[in-house]
């Protein structure tokens, strides 16, 4: 049986956590192409490994993944749509 400390070491995957760091070395599925195509703005907010991210498709059709908040204003890129 694992100790509480060992259990936390193996199960916590947020930024800066040892298991989270290991998991970031591998590809992680974040959304399907169909989910992204269904969005009127070609964006989809996702959360994986404790991080809020935004998946997008640019005008050339390339896929991208960025942090969920603007580094300048800390606003969500999809929160101001339609205003």
Secondary structure by P-SEA (a helix, b strand, c coil): cccaaaaaaacccccccaaaaaaaabbbbcccaaaaaaccccbbbbbcccbbbbbbccccccccccccccccccccccccccc
